[in-house]
Amino acid sequence: MKIEEKTKLIENAVQDFGKTLHDFRVKKGLSLQDMSEIVSCSPSYVWRIENHRRNPDLDVRLRILEKGLGFTAEDIYEYLKKYLQQNDDVVG
C-alpha cells in the first residue's frame, strides 16, 4: 500500500473507526464472522463497532488495527499519535 493510501487510512480510522473497519472488511470480502475470528471478538460486537453502537476501548482498537486491518507497528504509532491528539483537543 502506498504511503498516501496508508496515511488516508490512518486518518479515516481516527475520524470514523467503525466506517473504516466496515469499508476495509467489505473491500477484502470478509464476512462479520471472518473478521470476528481474525480480531477475537464476536460478530455482533464487530457489527456494533461498524454501526457506531459500540465505541471500543483502545486495546480492542489496536487489536483490530493490527490483526484485522494489517497495520504495522509504525502505522499503529501514527494512529495513536493522531487519536490521542484528537482526544486531547476534545477534552482540553
Buried (B, 14 or more C-beta within 10 A) or exposed (E): EEEEEBBEBBBBBBEEBBBBBBBBBEEEEBEBEBBBBBBEBEBEBBBBBBEEEBEBEEEBBBBBBBBBBEBEEEBBEBBBEBBEEEEEEEEE
